[in-house]
Amino acid sequence: MNGLNGRMLHVPASGDRKRELLVLYGHHALIERWWGLVQNFTDFGSVTMPDIPGFGGMDSFYKIGQQATLDNYADYMASFIKLKYKRRRITIVGISFGFLIATRMLQRYPELAKQVDFLISAAGFMRRDDFIFSRRRYLGYRYAAAILARGPMPFLFRHLALNATVLRMAYARTANAKRKFEEADGDSEKFDRMMDMEILLWQCNDVRTYMRTSVELLTVDNCKKQIDLPVWHIYTKNDHFFDHGIVEQHMQVVFSEYHDVPIKLKSHTVSVLADKQEASGLVPPALRRMLRKTDKAR
């Protein structure tokens, strides 16, 4: 679409369900990483999960002379919805960065809000001050990403820092990765499988896109325009990226209805190896009840 090649996963509903769910994955992702979550949502409708430019092995915006900005992702997803769904009603699930894309899209294309019954935020956020990083760490991430998005730096970073040997030696020791690999809990086989998936994630995503979108999410402000839709926000108090209280305030400013859905996770989201059972934590009972109730009303 739009001159870019990528993949799209479409899974029919497991029963006689009419709902259409569009799932937008987040940063550092690909379709396979979220297969367990897709399996959960097929209990409530047909699920579509497309690659987004520069992620999951899909061509990046840079191939067609565009920047990897949030506005361009919003425009791309608006085109996707118009092409895929025509005027059919849909439910949008946005995972972290994917929720930023969905929100910005509905702000830029308010007419599409009429097709959407509600949004589901899975560890989503709204604004740069939702992050809980120290100022020093925040600025370090922001300006390092800006530097690595320019000139020859993406090429050098990909081949020097993201080759499999370096990642196996160093990645699990980094601040953010330590939490992920705690789930292995001394199981060397699980550790190796997690590392294999992390290497795949780092190598299949376009480095320039990853760094440019890192700057976007670290400087984002999606609180400037209201959206006349309800949002169901799934979050854990153990999220090491976001302050839930501030995220909630921002969502209540933008969306016409806000529904709080706390879950019990040890980190920002589920493991990169999450199967259907583990990923079910992101579809808690309150959300399941709402999906069943609203399906009857369709």
N, C-alpha and C positions, 0 to 999 in steps of 0.2 A: 504494500500500500504506500502511496506517495513516493514511489521509487525505492522503497526500502524492503529488504527481504528479512523475514523472521518467521516464527512459528506461532500457531494458535492451538490451544487445547480446548476441545469442546466435549463435555461429558453429559449425556442425557440424564434426566432425573431418574432416580432409582424406582420411583413409583409414578402414580398418576398425578404429577404435580405440574402446575402451569407456570410457576415462577421462573423467570430468567435472571440468573445471577452473573454479574460481571465482576471478576476478581482481578484487582490490580496489585501485583506484588511490589515489594519494596526494593530498597537499595541492596546491592550485594546479593542478587537472587537470580533464579531461573525457574522455569516451569517445574522441573523435577523436584526442586527443593520444597515446593508447596503441594505436592501431590496428595499428601495425607489430609491437608485442609480441604482440598477440592473434594475428596471422597466424603468428608463430613457434610459439605454443603449440597451434595447430590441427593441427600435425604429430603431436601426442601425445594429442589428445582433443578433445571438444567444449568450447568456451570460452564462459562467461557473464561479462559485465562489466556490473554495474548502476551507475547513478548513485547517489551517496550524498547524503543530505539537505543542501541548501545548496551543492552543487557540481555543475558541469556543467549549470547551468540548472535543476536540480531544486528543488522547494519546500524551504524550510528548516524545521528543527524549530520555529522561532519561530512559524510559521503555525499550529501546533497547540498552542501554549502550552508548548513544552518548550525546554530549553536545549541548545546544541550541545556536550554533554559527551561524553567518551569512553565512559562507561557507556551513554548513550543510543544512541550509534552501535553499540555492542556488542549492545544489546537489539534494535535495528533489524535488524542483519545476522543475528542468531539467528532472528528471525521470517522473514526472507527465505529462509534456508536451509530452514527447516521447510516453508515454502510451496512453494518451487521444487523441492527435491530429495526431500522426504518422508524416506525412510530410505536413499536411495541413497548410495553411497560417493563422496566428492569429494576433490580436491586443492585446497588454497587457496594462491593466490599473492597476497602482500601487498606493495605497493610503498610503501616509506617509511611515511607516516601510515596507509596501508591495512594495513600489518603490525601497527601498534599496535591497530587496530580488531579484527583477527583474533585477536590474542593476548588482548586483554581479553575478547572474546566467549567464547573457549574457557575462560578462567578463571572467567567468570560462569556458563557453561553447560557444565560438564564432560561431560555426557551427549552433547553434540555431537561431542566428540573421538572417539567410537566410529565416527562416520561419516567421519572424516578420516583418510586414510592418512599424509599428512605435510604440512608447511607449507613453502612456498618464500618466503624473505625476499629481496626485491629492494631493496637499500639500506635495509633495515629497521633499527630500533633498539628499545631497551627502556626506557631510563631517562634522566632529564634530564641526568645527568652524562656521557652518551655524547657530548654536544656538545663541540666543540673551541673554541667561542667564548671570547674573553677575558671575564672577569667583567663588565667595563664594557659590552661589547657584548651579552652575554647579558641583563643587567638592562635595558639599553636596549630590546631587542626585547620582553622579557617585559612591561614596564610600559607601553610604547607600545601593544602589542596590547591590554592590559587597558583602557586609556583609550579606544582606538578601537572597542571592542566595546560601549560604553555610550551611552545617551541618543541625541542627534542626531548623534553623531560618525560612525557608519557612513554615514548619508545624505550628510553633508558630505564625507567622504573619497571616497565613490564619485563624486560630481559635481564635486569640485574637483581631486582628485589622480589619479583614474582615468579621466578623459576622454581620448579618443584623442590630442588635441593635446599635453596634458601628458606622457602616456606616451611619445610619439614624441620629445619634446624631452629628457626627463630619465631615463627608465627605464634605458637602456643604460649610463648613467654610475654607477648605484648599485653598491655593493660586490658583491652576489650576482649581479647581472645581467651584470657585466663578463665573468665566466667563460663564461656562456652565449653571448654575442655574439662571443667570440673565435673561435667555430666558423665564423662568416661569413668570416673571414680576408680582409677587404677586398672580398668579393663583395657589391656593393650590392643585387643582386637577392635573394640569400639573406638578407641582413640585413633587407630589407623584409618578406620572407615570415616570418621569425622574429618580427619586431616585430608583424606582423598576428596571429600566433598568440598572442603574449603579451598583446596587447590583448584578444583574445577570452577568454583565460583569466582575466584580471583582471575583465572586465566580466560574464562569465556566472556567476561565483561570488559568492554572497551575502557582502557585506563583513562584516556582523556575525558570520556563521558563520566566515568566514576568521579573523577576529581572535580570536574565542572559542576556536576550535580551536588557534590559535597558542599561546594561553596553556596549553591542555591539553598540547600536545606539549612545551612548554618546562618544564612542571612534572610530567611523567608519571613514574610508577613502576610498571612492569609486572613487577616482580621479587618480588612478595609471595606468589605462588601458583604452584606447579609445574603443568606440563602434560605428560602422558604421551604425547608424540608426538615424532617426529624433525623437525628443522628443517634445511633447506639454505639457508645464508646466502650470497647473492651480494653481493660488495662490491668496491670499488676502493680502493687505497691513496691515491688522489688525491682521495678524498671530502673536500670542504671543509666538511662539516657534522659528521661523526662520527669519533671515535677508534675504529678497528676493534678494537684490543686490549681496550678496555673493553666494547664491544658484545659481543664474543665471550664474555667472562667472564660477562656478564649472561645471555646466551642459554644458556650451559652450566648456570647456576643453575636456570633455569626449565624447559628442555626435556630430555626423557629421552635424546635423542641430538642431537649437534651436528655438522654437516658444513660445512666451510669451502670456499667456491667463489670464489676470487679471480678478478677479470677486469681487463682493461686499459681504463680509461676516463680521460679527462682531468678529469672532474668527478663530481659526486654521481651523475648518471645520464645517460641518452642525451639527445640534442637534442629539443626540442619538435617538430621536423620529422622525427624518425626514421622511416624506412620499414622494411620488413621486414628488409632487409639490415643496416641500422645497428642496429636493435633486437635483432638476433640476438646482439649482444654480451652481452645480459642472459640469454641461454640458452646458456651455454658448453658445450663438449663433455662435461665431467664430469656436468653436469645432464642433458644429452640422453641419455647412456648410462644413467643411473639411471632416467629416465622410460621408456625403451624396455624396460629389464630388468624393472621393476615392472609394466609393462603386460602382459607375458607371463604374469605370476603372478596377474593379476586373474581 
